[in-house]
Amino acid sequence: MTLPAIDLLVTALQRPQTLPSLAPRDWDLLIRQGRQADLLARLGGRAQASGQWDALPASPRRHLASAMMLAARQHRELRHEVVQVARALEPIGVPTVLLKGAAYTMAGLDASVGRMVSDVDILVPRERLAEVESALMMAGWVSMNRDAYDQRYYRTWMHELPPLKHMRRGTVLDVHHAIMPLSARLKPDSHLLLAAARPLPADPRIRVLSEPDMVLHSAAHLFHEGDLELGLRGLVDLDALLREFEATPNFWPGLVERAEHMQLEWPLHQALRYLALLLGTPVPAAVTQALQATARVHAGARRQRWLDALFLRALRPAHASTSDAWTPTARFLLYLRGHWLRMPPGRLAWHLLRKALRPAPPPSEA
């Protein structure tokens, strides 16, 4: 299977010292691919950290600088918003446990460099969900979705509330009570995630998942969802997390043990496979062997070839230069697979039929 290469973008991210030697045509393609993958600000941050910024041509540097300014603004707004969430939840004694980009940014991890963050994701105990929603509503967050079916769908089957939007600031908050849908085949215990979450030194009200749990959540989110529009960014997040966390003593054995405990060996195995294939992320052989020895990752050679044909297309930037004739089909099949993993067949058929027959929203007035 020969697919369009993404070497230009991967090399720029991993070896930014090569950037000053790029030809104008390469720069043009790199900027287009990086923008489509939502990685332009990351490219700029890598160039600055490696001391290459001043050696970059003026035109591409303007594109990178613009993306970096947007990311920096989003990070400032995020920090303010997280404090507001923590204040809203403090009276009911529920800590603000951050997920994904918000966690990377507030914890100052390398994965946050140039990471766009359009909303805040938090994890709360399911048994406190009503209290949390009430406290957030009192602080100005309201549900963005008024459709009765969608409300029932989220609250009955999903792992989160319908997105909340602040009435004054317009910021979006996703309140999770699990990292997998309630109807999904995999059911990691959210109480274990919350128990292992660590407070931030600057504000104990705000917490992030433990290092292994952060990796496992990122892997589960990427390989259990059907929307891989920003799949490469998800892989880049994982690559940055693993390269930073591997300095922690016993990180790799602890990661494998935690995956087994949380029933997340399969998404971790898939994440490590495609990290190695697409980004060259170094993974100890003992880790790969330990995961392959577990029953939950035995896909079979034929099934793995099919998954490779799909994921190796969908995890590339959604750009013509990194796609082939089968890429749209691969993305569609993975979209269906994500729904298949999310709910039982009967419920899935009804859900997809209802979505297909739903009337289009009325056009907005200019």
SVG drawing of the C-alpha trace seen along z (x, -y; Angstrom):
<svg xmlns="http://www.w3.org/2000/svg" viewBox="-38 -40 57 53">
<polyline fill="none" stroke="black" stroke-width="0.4" points="0.0,0.0 1.6,-3.2 0.1,-6.4 1.0,-10.1 3.9,-11.0 3.6,-13.3 7.4,-13.4 7.5,-17.2 5.2,-18.0 6.5,-15.3 10.1,-16.3 9.3,-20.0 7.7,-19.1 10.4,-16.7 13.5,-18.3 12.8,-22.0 16.5,-22.7 15.7,-21.7 13.2,-24.5 15.6,-27.2 16.7,-25.1 13.2,-24.5 12.5,-25.7 9.6,-28.2 7.5,-25.4 8.1,-23.2 7.1,-26.1 3.9,-26.6 2.9,-23.0 4.0,-22.8 1.9,-25.8 -1.1,-24.4 -0.7,-21.0 0.0,-22.4 -3.0,-24.7 -5.3,-21.8 -3.9,-19.7 -4.2,-22.6 -0.5,-22.3 0.8,-25.7 1.2,-27.2 3.0,-24.0 5.4,-24.4 6.1,-27.9 6.7,-26.9 9.1,-24.2 11.0,-26.6 11.3,-29.1 12.3,-26.4 15.1,-25.2 16.5,-28.6 15.5,-28.6 12.9,-31.4 15.1,-34.2 16.4,-32.1 13.0,-31.4 11.9,-33.3 9.7,-36.3 6.5,-35.1 6.1,-31.7 7.1,-33.2 4.1,-35.6 1.8,-32.6 3.4,-30.8 3.4,-34.0 -0.3,-34.6 -1.2,-31.0 1.0,-31.4 -0.8,-34.6 -4.2,-32.9 -3.0,-30.0 -1.6,-32.3 -4.8,-34.2 -6.8,-31.0 -4.5,-29.9 -5.0,-33.2 -8.8,-32.9 -8.6,-29.2 -6.7,-30.1 -9.3,-32.6 -12.2,-30.3 -10.8,-27.4 -10.6,-29.6 -14.2,-30.6 -15.2,-26.9 -13.2,-26.2 -15.0,-29.0 -18.4,-27.7 -17.7,-24.2 -15.9,-25.1 -19.1,-25.6 -20.3,-22.1 -16.8,-20.6 -16.2,-19.2 -12.7,-19.7 -12.2,-20.9 -10.5,-17.9 -9.3,-19.0 -9.1,-16.9 -7.2,-17.1 -5.9,-20.5 -7.1,-22.3 -5.1,-19.9 -2.0,-20.1 -2.1,-23.9 -2.8,-24.4 -0.2,-21.8 2.4,-23.4 3.1,-20.3 5.1,-20.3 1.9,-19.0 0.4,-22.5 3.0,-24.3 1.0,-25.8 -2.0,-23.6 -5.3,-25.2 -8.0,-25.0 -11.5,-26.1 -13.3,-24.8 -12.8,-23.4 -13.3,-19.7 -13.8,-18.6 -14.5,-15.3 -16.8,-15.0 -18.3,-12.1 -21.5,-10.9 -23.4,-10.8 -22.7,-14.6 -23.7,-15.5 -27.0,-17.2 -25.2,-19.3 -22.5,-20.2 -24.9,-21.2 -26.9,-23.3 -23.8,-25.1 -22.6,-25.8 -26.0,-27.1 -26.0,-29.5 -22.6,-30.7 -23.9,-31.5 -23.4,-28.3 -26.5,-27.1 -27.1,-24.1 -26.4,-24.9 -28.7,-22.2 -32.5,-22.5 -33.5,-19.5 -35.4,-16.9 -33.9,-13.9 -30.4,-15.2 -30.8,-15.9 -32.1,-12.4 -29.3,-10.9 -26.6,-12.7 -28.0,-11.9 -28.9,-8.3 -26.1,-7.0 -23.2,-9.4 -20.3,-10.2 -21.0,-13.9 -23.7,-16.5 -24.7,-18.5 -22.1,-21.3 -22.6,-24.3 -22.0,-27.9 -21.5,-30.9 -24.2,-33.5 -21.9,-36.5 -18.4,-35.2 -19.6,-32.8 -17.1,-30.1 -17.9,-26.4 -17.7,-23.9 -17.9,-20.1 -18.8,-18.3 -17.8,-14.6 -18.7,-12.0 -16.8,-9.3 -14.2,-9.0 -16.3,-6.5 -20.0,-6.5 -22.2,-4.6 -23.2,-2.2 -19.7,-1.6 -18.0,1.8 -15.1,0.5 -16.0,-0.8 -13.0,-2.3 -13.9,-3.2 -14.1,-7.0 -13.7,-6.8 -10.2,-5.4 -9.4,-8.3 -10.7,-10.9 -9.0,-9.2 -5.6,-9.4 -5.9,-13.0 -3.3,-15.3 -3.9,-19.0 -2.0,-21.8 0.5,-23.4 -0.8,-26.9 -4.4,-26.1 -5.4,-22.8 -9.0,-23.3 -7.8,-22.4 -6.6,-19.0 -5.3,-17.0 -5.3,-13.2 -2.2,-11.2 0.4,-10.8 -0.6,-7.2 -4.3,-8.2 -3.7,-11.2 -2.0,-9.0 -4.8,-6.4 -7.6,-9.0 -5.9,-10.6 -5.5,-7.2 -9.0,-6.1 -10.5,-9.4 -8.5,-9.1 -9.1,-5.5 -12.7,-5.2 -14.1,-8.2 -15.3,-8.3 -14.2,-11.9 -10.5,-12.0 -10.5,-15.4 -7.7,-16.4 -6.3,-12.9 -2.7,-13.8 -2.9,-16.5 -4.1,-13.8 -1.1,-11.7 1.2,-14.7 -0.4,-15.3 0.3,-11.6 3.9,-11.8 4.6,-14.9 3.1,-13.3 5.0,-10.0 8.4,-11.8 7.9,-14.0 6.5,-11.3 9.0,-8.6 11.5,-10.5 9.3,-9.5 10.7,-6.4 8.7,-3.2 6.4,-5.2 6.2,-2.5 5.5,0.5 3.0,-1.6 1.3,-2.6 0.8,1.0 -0.4,2.0 -2.8,-0.9 -4.1,-0.1 -4.9,3.5 -6.6,2.3 -8.7,-0.2 -9.5,2.3 -7.8,-0.1 -5.1,2.2 -6.6,2.1 -6.7,-1.7 -3.2,-2.0 -1.9,0.8 -3.4,-1.0 -2.1,-4.4 1.5,-3.1 1.3,-1.3 0.3,-4.3 2.6,-6.6 5.5,-4.4 4.3,-4.1 3.5,-7.8 5.7,-9.7 8.5,-7.3 7.7,-7.6 10.1,-5.4 8.3,-2.7 10.1,0.0 9.8,3.4 8.8,4.8 5.8,2.5 4.6,3.7 5.2,7.3 3.3,6.9 0.3,5.4 0.3,8.0 0.2,10.7 -3.1,9.6 -6.3,11.0 -7.9,7.7 -5.5,6.6 -5.6,9.8 -7.0,8.3 -5.7,10.9 -3.5,10.2 -6.3,9.7 -8.3,7.3 -5.1,5.3 -4.5,4.9 -7.9,3.5 -7.5,1.1 -4.1,0.0 -5.8,-0.7 -8.3,-3.0 -6.3,-4.6 -3.1,-5.3 -5.3,-7.4 -7.6,-9.0 -4.7,-10.0 -3.2,-12.2 -4.1,-15.9 -7.4,-16.4 -5.5,-17.9 -5.4,-16.9 -1.6,-16.4 -1.9,-13.8 -5.0,-11.9 -5.7,-9.3 -8.8,-8.1 -9.7,-5.9 -9.3,-8.5 -12.9,-9.7 -14.1,-6.1 -11.7,-5.4 -12.9,-8.4 -16.6,-7.4 -16.0,-3.8 -14.2,-5.0 -17.1,-7.4 -19.4,-4.4 -17.0,-2.3 -16.9,-5.0 -20.7,-4.8 -20.6,-1.0 -18.2,-1.1 -20.4,-3.6 -23.8,-1.9 -25.7,1.4 -26.6,2.2 -30.4,1.5 -29.8,-1.8 -27.2,-2.7 -29.5,-2.1 -32.2,-4.2 -29.8,-7.0 -28.3,-7.2 -31.7,-7.0 -33.0,-9.8 -29.9,-12.0 -30.3,-11.3 -34.0,-12.2 -33.6,-15.3 -34.7,-18.5 -31.9,-20.9 -31.7,-23.9 -33.1,-27.1 -30.6,-29.5 -29.4,-32.2 -30.3,-35.8 -27.5,-38.0"/>
</svg>
